[in-house]
Amino acid sequence: MTETGELLWEPPADARATTRMGRYLDWVHASRGQPLGDYEAAWAWSVEQPGPFWWSIWEYFGVRSHAYPTEALASDSMPGAVWFPGARLNYAEHALRHADDGRRDEPAVIARSQTRAGDVELTHAELADRVARCAAGLRRLGVGSGDRVVAYLPNIPETVVALLACASIGAVFSSCAPEFGARSVVDRVRQIDPVVLLVVDGYRYGEREISRRAEVAEIQAALPSLRATVLLGYLDPQADPAAFGDAVTWEQLLAEPAELAFTPVAFDHPLYILFSSGTTGLPKAIVHGHGGILLEHAKILGLHHDLGEQDRFCWFTTTGWMMWNYLVSGLVVGATIVLFDGDPGHPDLLTLWRLAAELEVTLLGVSAPFLLQCRREGLTPGRELDLTPLRSVGSTGAPLPPEGFAWVYEAVGEDLLVASASGGTDVCSAFAGPTPLKPVHAGELQCRCLGAKVEAYDPQGVPVVGQRGELVLSAPMPSMPVGLWGDEDGSRYRSAYFEDFPGVWRHGDWIEITERGSCIITGRSDATLNRGGVRMGTAEFYSVVEDVEGVADSLVIHHEDPHGGPGELVLFVVPEEGADVDEELRSAIVAAVRRELSPRHAPDDVRAVGAVPRTISGKKMEIPVKRLLSGEPLEQVANPGAMANPESLDAFVAHAEHPR
């Protein structure tokens, strides 16, 4: 049994000279006169002197600016930090910078799909040409700077092209994965009034063909702001655009050649909008800026992940998760990005490992549950496949337990860096993660990332080391949201992140910071449903369940499987008067969740209760109920004085004592 903290890997003796992180630290010393003897010294400097640190990132990665900033950090208040005032730049210019140099004919994007036959490869020059054509097509549709464009597209090259085309003209991009039902999509994108919708007709997931025609029609009907729909015939290349409201085809959008051009925008000009999981209401529409994402992703990918021009970077993700945006930014540091669309378990769990072997991937990122499932099935990809080019295996989405770390070293490769990372949609990056300069200990993230002043706060807001606390950021990062869309006075933004500890960002994770500077994440301190890599908040789950005839109220609990399986999703239902939670109602609920949200979130068990426990302010008490069902004593999980209906807990106590 592997124990937390067990040493599993150490960097080679020459890591300082051979890694990009090491060379950066030496460059800082030479150019700034700032000695940085080891990683922890570098982290301390980066958070104590954020202006000089982020200025060094700007210079080290050669940021191109059409108007030079007056300083790096004009105000460090949170919220409201002001980064690089006066700068005028464009994210897409940096992602496409190799189109005109000696790498123009080298691959920028390689994509594998279970819907298409054969891999698709685009060189840097071909990618730039398609972006220019797409930008011209969007302009013909009337899209200008600040307009929102939404993609209901999978993880394929066209979606990358669309993002970069929007960025190049100053339009604002957002995406939802096609496996999301119409309700989930509408709850998100209706908030941002998109003018153009990019869609597919359907897709394959393993051997299943899934049409999206009905979903697209429902989404279109719910968006009065739409001026045009663009159809990509993905499942059927001959799909009739007339069946999608006389949509423009993808081929028509890209029909006319154009010169590649970039609209210079302010550092905080919106680049894209990501959506939270919707745990406490409608998903938050989180606005990220060109400059903040550019600098943060250059730092995290170029230094922490040690990615550069000779690397091939793949992370298994959908377009509804921030890791897709993270993956696309591999282009910023010159890496070839490798896309995969489909079922990672089809025909078996070696699918992604075969992809890595065949396409010579150097960094393969997956989820912690995926690694644990590989372990459960006894896979040994390092012995079955040639993974010689693979230098690092990334893990995120959930905490990776010690046995997951150990499996990678035993079954994949003993010389790999296990890059376990934790962050969020809110900053579109990681707060804590890998570094090629420190050892890997089982169950631990190697470091707090450069420029991320991560601390563990006790309930009184005092930083603690060696014990669990709330993960907070006590200093700003450039990739913190520009704001939430439609939140004109900033009140929702402040409430979301700064209400518990004024002037300090509370993220919602439990974290322990060890004496050696590593981190142990022990899960969310709020509630998110994560099934098979599709993350969903409970609020949108309830909106579907409680729309089913016969359901008055509901509460959902996800019991995670420590061995990497999907876990158990238990739904408690308060029936309407005169209704019963019988097989007919259970079937109706499961069907609605499958149809409106995602098949992966269909509840495993539906049980009847008399009432849902709520706080005095009316919030459902998901976390206390989950703890209660996990065996914790009632007196430790809930304060009846803070509840609107303390008697409602009786039924959950009974369920805990007599589980099915």
C-alpha positions in Angstrom: 0.0 0.0 0.0 1.5 3.3 -1.1 1.3 6.0 1.6 0.8 9.7 1.2 4.2 11.4 1.1 6.2 8.4 -0.1 9.0 9.5 -2.5 8.3 8.2 -6.0 10.5 10.3 -8.3 13.4 12.8 -8.1 14.5 15.2 -10.8 17.8 14.3 -12.5 20.9 16.1 -11.4 21.0 18.3 -14.5 17.4 19.4 -14.3 18.4 23.0 -13.6 20.2 23.1 -16.9 18.0 21.0 -19.1 14.5 22.2 -18.2 12.8 25.4 -19.2 12.0 26.1 -15.6 15.6 25.8 -14.6 16.8 28.0 -17.5 14.2 30.6 -16.6 15.4 30.8 -13.1 19.0 31.3 -14.3 17.8 33.9 -16.8 16.1 35.8 -13.9 19.4 35.8 -12.0 21.4 37.0 -15.0 18.9 39.6 -16.2 17.5 40.9 -12.9 20.3 40.2 -10.4 17.7 38.1 -8.5 19.3 34.9 -7.2 16.8 32.0 -7.1 18.6 29.1 -5.5 15.7 26.6 -5.7 12.1 26.3 -6.6 10.8 27.4 -3.2 12.9 30.6 -3.4 11.5 31.3 -6.8 7.9 30.8 -5.6 8.5 33.2 -2.7 9.9 35.9 -5.0 7.1 35.4 -7.4 4.4 36.1 -4.8 6.2 38.7 -2.8 7.2 40.7 -5.9 4.3 40.0 -8.3 5.0 43.0 -10.6 8.6 42.1 -11.3 7.7 38.4 -11.6 5.0 38.9 -14.2 7.1 41.4 -16.0 9.8 38.7 -16.3 7.2 36.3 -17.8 6.2 39.0 -20.3 9.8 39.4 -21.4 10.9 35.8 -21.2 8.2 34.6 -23.5 8.5 37.5 -25.9 5.0 38.9 -25.6 4.2 41.1 -28.7 2.4 44.3 -27.8 1.2 46.9 -30.2 1.3 49.5 -27.4 3.7 49.0 -24.5 2.4 48.8 -21.0 3.4 51.5 -18.5 3.9 49.0 -15.7 3.1 45.4 -14.8 0.8 45.8 -11.8 -0.8 49.2 -11.2 -3.1 48.0 -8.4 -2.9 44.8 -6.4 -6.3 45.1 -4.8 -8.6 42.1 -4.9 -10.9 42.2 -6.6 -9.9 45.0 -9.0 -6.2 44.4 -9.7 -4.9 46.3 -12.7 -2.4 44.5 -14.9 -0.2 45.9 -17.6 -2.2 49.2 -18.2 -1.8 50.6 -21.7 -0.9 47.3 -23.3 -2.5 46.4 -26.7 -2.0 42.8 -27.8 -3.9 39.8 -29.1 -3.9 36.2 -27.9 -4.3 34.7 -31.3 -1.2 36.4 -32.6 0.9 34.5 -30.1 -0.8 31.2 -30.8 -0.2 31.6 -34.5 3.3 33.1 -34.4 5.0 30.1 -36.0 3.0 30.4 -39.2 5.6 32.7 -40.8 8.8 31.3 -39.4 10.9 28.1 -40.0 8.2 26.0 -38.4 5.4 26.9 -40.8 5.3 23.4 -42.4 5.5 21.6 -39.1 2.3 20.2 -37.4 0.4 22.6 -35.1 -2.6 20.4 -34.6 -3.1 16.6 -34.8 -6.6 15.3 -34.2 -8.1 11.9 -33.8 -11.8 11.3 -33.7 -14.2 8.3 -33.5 -16.5 10.2 -35.8 -14.0 10.7 -38.6 -11.8 8.2 -40.3 -8.1 8.9 -40.1 -6.2 11.6 -38.2 -6.4 15.2 -39.2 -3.2 17.2 -39.3 -2.8 21.0 -39.7 0.6 22.7 -40.1 1.1 26.1 -38.6 0.6 27.6 -42.0 -2.6 25.7 -42.7 -3.9 26.6 -39.2 -3.2 30.2 -39.8 -4.9 30.1 -43.2 -8.1 28.6 -41.8 -8.2 31.1 -39.0 -7.9 33.9 -41.5 -10.7 32.5 -43.6 -12.9 31.9 -40.6 -12.3 35.4 -39.3 -13.3 36.8 -42.7 -16.4 34.6 -42.7 -17.4 35.8 -39.2 -17.0 39.4 -40.4 -19.3 38.7 -43.3 -21.9 37.5 -40.8 -21.6 40.8 -39.0 -19.4 39.7 -36.1 -17.2 42.5 -34.7 -15.1 43.2 -31.6 -17.0 42.3 -28.4 -19.7 40.2 -30.1 -20.2 36.7 -28.6 -19.8 33.6 -30.7 -20.8 30.2 -29.2 -19.5 26.8 -30.4 -21.6 23.7 -29.8 -18.7 21.7 -31.1 -16.5 18.8 -30.0 -12.7 18.7 -29.4 -11.7 19.0 -33.1 -9.6 21.3 -35.2 -12.6 23.4 -36.3 -13.2 24.5 -32.7 -9.6 25.6 -32.3 -9.9 27.5 -35.6 -13.1 29.2 -34.4 -11.6 30.2 -31.0 -8.5 31.8 -32.7 -10.6 33.5 -35.4 -12.8 35.1 -32.8 -9.8 36.2 -30.8 -8.1 37.6 -33.9 -11.0 40.1 -34.5 -11.7 40.8 -30.8 -14.9 38.8 -30.7 -15.6 36.8 -27.6 -15.7 33.0 -27.8 -17.5 30.4 -25.7 -18.1 26.7 -26.1 -20.3 23.9 -24.8 -19.6 20.2 -25.5 -22.2 18.5 -27.7 -22.9 15.9 -25.0 -24.6 18.6 -23.0 -28.4 18.6 -23.4 -30.2 21.6 -24.7 -31.2 22.8 -21.2 -27.6 22.8 -20.0 -26.5 24.8 -23.1 -29.3 27.3 -22.9 -28.8 27.9 -19.2 -25.2 28.9 -20.0 -25.2 30.8 -23.3 -28.5 32.6 -23.1 -26.8 34.8 -20.4 -24.3 36.2 -23.0 -26.6 36.9 -26.0 -24.5 35.3 -28.7 -24.8 36.5 -32.3 -23.5 33.4 -34.0 -23.9 29.7 -33.1 -21.5 27.1 -34.5 -23.0 23.5 -34.3 -22.5 19.9 -35.4 -25.2 17.7 -36.6 -24.1 14.9 -34.3 -21.1 12.8 -33.3 -20.0 9.2 -32.4 -19.1 8.1 -28.9 -17.6 4.7 -29.3 -19.9 2.8 -31.5 -23.0 5.0 -30.8 -24.2 7.6 -33.2 -25.8 10.6 -31.4 -27.8 13.1 -33.3 -27.9 16.7 -32.1 -30.6 18.0 -34.5 -33.4 18.4 -31.9 -31.0 19.9 -29.4 -29.7 22.5 -31.9 -33.3 23.5 -32.8 -34.1 23.9 -29.1 -31.0 26.0 -28.5 -31.7 28.2 -31.5 -35.3 28.9 -30.4 -34.1 30.0 -27.0 -31.5 32.5 -28.3 -33.3 35.6 -29.7 -29.9 37.3 -30.1 -28.8 34.9 -32.9 -28.1 36.4 -36.3 -26.7 33.2 -37.9 -26.0 29.5 -37.3 -23.0 27.8 -38.9 -23.3 24.0 -39.4 -20.4 21.6 -39.5 -21.5 18.3 -41.0 -19.5 16.1 -38.6 -21.6 12.9 -38.2 -22.9 13.3 -41.8 -20.7 15.5 -44.0 -23.7 15.9 -46.3 -26.0 17.2 -43.5 -28.7 19.5 -45.0 -28.2 23.1 -43.6 -31.9 23.7 -44.3 -32.7 21.3 -41.5 -30.8 23.6 -39.1 -32.7 26.8 -39.9 -31.0 27.5 -43.2 -27.6 27.5 -41.5 -24.4 28.6 -43.2 -22.1 25.6 -43.7 -18.6 25.5 -42.3 -17.3 25.3 -45.9 -19.2 28.5 -46.8 -17.8 30.3 -43.7 -14.2 29.5 -44.8 -14.8 29.8 -48.5 -12.9 33.1 -49.1 -9.2 33.4 -48.6 -8.1 36.4 -46.4 -5.0 38.0 -45.0 -4.3 37.0 -41.4 -4.6 40.0 -39.2 -4.9 40.7 -35.5 -7.0 43.4 -33.8 -4.9 44.9 -30.9 -7.0 44.9 -27.8 -6.5 45.9 -24.2 -4.9 43.5 -21.7 -8.3 42.7 -20.1 -10.3 42.7 -23.3 -12.6 39.6 -23.2 -11.0 36.6 -24.9 -13.5 33.9 -24.0 -16.3 33.1 -21.5 -16.2 29.9 -19.5 -19.0 28.6 -17.4 -18.9 27.3 -13.8 -20.7 24.0 -13.0 -23.8 25.8 -11.6 -23.6 24.5 -8.1 -25.4 27.4 -6.4 -27.6 28.6 -9.3 -27.2 29.2 -13.0 -23.7 28.6 -14.1 -21.5 31.7 -13.7 -20.4 33.2 -17.0 -16.7 33.8 -16.2 -15.0 36.3 -18.5 -11.3 35.8 -19.2 -9.0 38.4 -20.9 -6.5 38.2 -23.6 -3.5 39.2 -21.6 -4.2 37.3 -18.4 -4.7 34.0 -20.2 -1.7 34.6 -22.4 0.7 35.2 -19.6 -0.7 32.5 -17.2 -0.7 29.8 -19.9 2.8 30.7 -21.1 4.0 30.3 -17.5 2.1 27.2 -16.6 2.7 25.3 -19.8 6.1 26.6 -20.7 7.7 26.4 -17.2 5.7 24.0 -15.0 4.9 21.5 -17.7 8.2 22.1 -19.5 6.5 22.3 -22.9 8.1 23.8 -26.0 8.5 23.5 -29.7 9.6 19.9 -29.8 6.7 18.7 -27.7 3.4 17.1 -28.5 0.7 18.0 -25.9 -2.5 16.1 -25.4 -5.1 16.4 -22.6 -8.3 14.4 -22.7 -11.0 16.9 -22.4 -14.3 18.1 -23.9 -14.9 21.7 -25.1 -17.1 22.2 -22.0 -14.2 22.0 -19.6 -11.4 24.6 -19.1 -8.8 22.0 -19.8 -9.7 22.4 -23.5 -8.8 26.1 -23.4 -5.6 25.0 -21.5 -4.8 22.5 -24.2 -5.3 25.1 -27.0 -2.7 27.3 -25.4 -0.1 24.7 -26.1 0.2 26.6 -29.3 1.4 29.7 -27.4 4.5 27.9 -26.2 5.1 26.3 -29.6 3.9 22.8 -28.8 1.9 20.6 -31.2 -1.5 20.1 -29.7 -3.1 16.6 -30.0 -6.9 16.4 -29.9 -9.0 13.4 -29.2 -12.8 13.2 -29.6 -14.7 10.1 -28.5 -15.0 7.5 -25.8 -11.6 7.0 -24.1 -12.8 3.5 -23.0 -13.5 2.3 -26.6 -12.6 -0.2 -27.7 -10.8 -0.5 -24.3 -8.9 1.7 -21.8 -5.7 1.5 -23.8 -7.2 3.9 -26.4 -5.5 7.1 -25.0 -2.2 5.3 -24.4 -2.2 4.0 -28.0 -2.8 7.6 -29.1 0.2 8.7 -27.1 2.4 6.0 -28.5 1.4 6.4 -32.1 1.5 10.2 -32.2 4.6 10.4 -29.9 2.9 12.5 -27.3 5.3 14.0 -24.7 2.7 15.1 -22.2 -0.5 13.1 -21.8 -3.1 14.6 -19.5 -6.1 12.7 -18.2 -8.3 12.6 -15.1 -7.6 11.0 -11.8 -10.5 8.6 -12.1 -9.2 7.5 -15.5 -5.8 6.6 -14.0 -7.5 4.7 -11.2 -9.7 2.8 -13.6 -6.6 1.8 -15.6 -5.1 0.6 -12.3 -8.3 -1.4 -11.4 -8.2 -3.2 -14.8 -4.6 -4.1 -14.4 -3.3 -2.2 -17.4 0.4 -1.9 -18.1 0.6 0.5 -21.0 4.4 1.1 -20.5 5.0 -2.6 -21.2 2.4 -3.1 -23.9 3.2 0.0 -26.0 6.2 2.1 -27.0 5.8 5.2 -24.8 9.5 6.3 -25.2 8.7 9.9 -26.1 6.3 10.3 -23.1 7.9 12.5 -20.4 5.0 13.4 -18.2 1.5 12.2 -17.3 -0.9 14.9 -16.2 -3.8 14.4 -13.8 -6.6 16.7 -12.7 -10.3 16.9 -12.2 -10.2 15.2 -8.8 -7.5 14.5 -6.3 -5.2 11.6 -7.3 -4.7 9.3 -4.4 -1.3 7.7 -3.6 -2.1 4.5 -5.3 -2.8 6.4 -8.5 0.6 8.0 -8.4 2.2 4.6 -7.8 0.4 2.9 -10.6 1.8 5.4 -13.2 5.4 4.7 -12.0 4.8 1.0 -12.0 2.7 0.5 -15.1 3.6 3.4 -17.4 7.2 4.5 -16.7 9.5 5.0 -13.8 11.2 8.1 -15.3 8.0 10.1 -15.8 6.9 13.3 -14.0 3.4 12.8 -12.7 2.0 16.2 -13.1 -0.9 16.3 -10.7 -2.6 19.7 -10.8 -5.4 21.6 -9.1 -7.0 24.8 -10.2 -10.3 25.8 -11.8 -12.4 27.3 -14.5 -12.3 30.5 -12.4 -8.6 31.2 -13.4 -8.5 28.7 -16.3 -5.3 27.3 -14.9 -3.8 25.5 -11.9 -2.9 27.0 -8.5 -0.9 24.0 -7.4 0.8 21.5 -9.7 4.0 20.2 -11.2 7.6 21.5 -11.5 10.5 19.6 -13.1 12.7 20.8 -10.3 11.2 19.1 -7.3 10.6 15.4 -6.3 7.2 13.7 -6.6 5.6 12.3 -3.4 2.6 10.1 -3.5 -0.7 11.9 -3.1 0.9 15.3 -3.2 1.0 18.1 -5.8 4.7 19.1 -6.0 4.3 22.9 -5.5 2.3 26.0 -5.4 2.6 27.5 -8.9 4.8 30.5 -9.5 2.8 33.7 -9.1 0.0 31.9 -7.2 0.0 32.9 -3.5 -1.9 29.8 -2.3 -2.5 29.5 1.4 -4.5 27.2 3.6 -6.8 29.2 5.9 -8.3 28.0 9.1 -11.9 29.2 9.9 -10.5 32.4 11.4 -8.6 33.3 8.3 -5.2 32.4 9.7 -2.7 30.6 7.3 -1.8 27.1 8.5 0.8 24.7 7.4 0.6 20.9 7.9 -3.1 20.9 8.4 -6.2 21.1 6.2 -7.7 24.5 5.5 -9.6 26.5 2.9 -7.6 27.0 -0.3 -7.3 30.8 -0.8 -5.3 33.2 -2.9 -4.1 36.1 -0.9 -2.7 38.0 -3.8 -4.0 38.5 -7.4 -3.1 36.6 -10.5 -3.5 38.0 -14.1 -5.8 35.2 -15.1 -8.4 35.9 -12.5 -11.7 36.7 -14.2 -12.1 40.1 -15.8 -15.6 39.7 -14.3 -18.8 37.8 -14.6 -20.9 38.6 -17.7 -23.8 40.9 -16.9 -22.5 41.6 -13.4 -22.3 45.4 -14.0 -21.5 46.4 -10.4 -19.3 43.4 -9.6 -21.5 42.3 -6.7 -21.9 38.7 -8.0 -18.1 38.4 -8.5 -17.3 39.7 -5.0 -20.0 37.4 -3.5 -18.6 34.3 -5.4 -15.0 34.6 -4.3 -14.4 37.3 -1.7 -17.4 37.0 0.7 -15.8 34.7 3.3 -12.4 36.4 3.6 -12.6 40.0 2.4 -9.8 40.9 0.0 -8.8 37.2 -0.3 -10.0 34.7 -2.9 -11.7 31.6 -1.5 -11.7 28.9 -4.0 -13.8 26.1 -2.5 -11.2 23.4 -2.1 -9.7 21.8 1.0 -5.9 22.0 0.9 -3.0 21.1 3.1 0.4 22.7 2.5 3.3 20.6 3.7 6.5 21.8 5.3 8.3 21.1 2.1 5.9 23.3 0.1 3.9 20.5 -1.6 0.1 20.4 -1.5 -2.5 17.8 -0.7 -6.0 18.5 -2.1 -8.7 16.6 -0.3 -11.7 17.6 -2.4 -14.2 20.3 -2.9 -15.5 22.2 0.0 -18.7 22.8 -2.0 -20.6 20.4 -4.3 -20.0 19.5 -8.0 -21.1 16.4 -9.7 -18.2 14.9 -11.8 -19.2 11.7 -13.7 -16.9 10.3 -16.4 -15.1 13.6 -16.8 -18.4 15.6 -17.4 -18.7 18.1 -14.5 -22.1 19.5 -13.6 -23.4 21.6 -10.8 -26.3 20.5 -8.7 -28.4 23.6 -9.5 -28.8 22.7 -13.2 -29.4 19.0 -12.2 -32.3 20.1 -10.0 -33.8 22.3 -12.6 -34.4 19.2 -14.8 -35.4 16.8 -12.0 -37.9 19.2 -10.5 -39.5 19.9 -13.8 -40.6 16.2 -13.9 -44.3 15.9 -13.1 -44.6 14.4 -9.6 -41.4 15.9 -8.2 -41.8 18.7 -5.6 -38.2 19.0 -4.4 -34.9 17.0 -4.6 -31.4 16.6 -3.4 -28.6 14.8 -5.1 -25.5 13.2 -3.5 -22.5 11.8 -5.4 -20.5 9.2 -3.5 -17.1 9.0 -5.2 -15.5 5.7 -5.8 -12.0 5.7 -4.3 -10.9 3.1 -6.8 -11.7 5.3 -9.8 -15.1 4.1 -10.8 -18.1 6.4 -11.6 -19.2 6.2 -8.0 -22.9 6.3 -7.0 -25.3 9.1 -7.7 -28.2 9.0 -5.2 -31.2 11.2 -5.8 -33.6 12.0 -2.9 -37.0 13.1 -4.1 -39.8 14.8 -2.3 -43.0 13.8 -4.3 -45.8 16.2 -5.0 -49.0 15.7 -3.1 -50.8 12.6 -4.3 -47.7 11.3 -6.1 -45.4 8.4 -5.2 -41.8 7.7 -5.9 -42.6 4.6 -7.8 -40.9 2.9 -10.8 -42.8 5.1 -13.2 -41.6 8.3 -11.6 -38.0 6.9 -11.2 -38.0 6.1 -14.9 -39.3 9.5 -15.9 -36.6 11.2 -13.8 -33.8 9.1 -15.3 -35.1 9.7 -18.8 -35.2 13.5 -18.2 -31.7 13.6 -16.9 -30.4 11.6 -19.8 -32.2 13.7 -22.3 -31.7 17.2 -20.9 -28.3 17.0 -19.2 -26.1 14.0 -19.9 -26.5 10.2 -19.8 -23.5 10.0 -17.4 -25.5 11.9 -14.7 -28.5 9.5 -14.6 -29.0 8.7 -10.9 -28.1 5.2 -9.8 -30.7 5.2 -7.0 -33.9 7.4 -6.5 -35.3 7.4 -2.9 -38.3 9.2 -1.4 -38.0 11.7 1.5 -40.4 14.0 3.2 -38.4 17.2 2.9 -35.0 18.5 1.7 -32.9 19.9 4.5 -32.3 23.6 4.1 -30.5 26.4 5.8 -32.4 29.4 7.1 -31.5 31.2 3.9 -33.1 28.4 1.9 -29.9 26.7 0.6 -30.0 22.9 0.2 -27.6 21.2 2.6 -25.9 18.9 0.2 -22.5 18.7 1.9 -23.9 18.0 5.4 -26.2 15.3 4.0 -23.3 13.7 2.1 -21.2 13.6 5.3 -24.1 12.1 7.2 -24.6 9.4 4.6 -20.8 8.7 4.7 -21.1 7.8 8.4 -20.3 11.0 10.3 -22.5 11.7 13.4 -25.4 14.0 13.0 -24.1 16.4 15.6 -20.9 16.9 13.6 -22.5 17.7 10.3 -25.4 20.0 10.9 -26.5 22.7 13.3 -30.3 22.5 13.8 -30.3 26.2 14.8 -29.1 27.2 11.4 -31.7 25.2 9.6 -35.2 26.1 8.4 -36.4 22.5 8.9 -34.2 20.5 11.2 -36.8 17.6 11.4 -36.0 16.9 7.7 -32.7 15.3 8.7 -34.5 12.3 10.4 -35.1 10.6 7.1 -31.5 10.9 6.1 -30.4 9.6 9.5 -32.6 6.5 8.7 -31.1 6.2 5.2 -27.6 6.3 6.7 -28.4 3.6 9.3 -30.1 1.4 6.7 -28.5 2.0 3.3 -29.9 0.1 0.3 
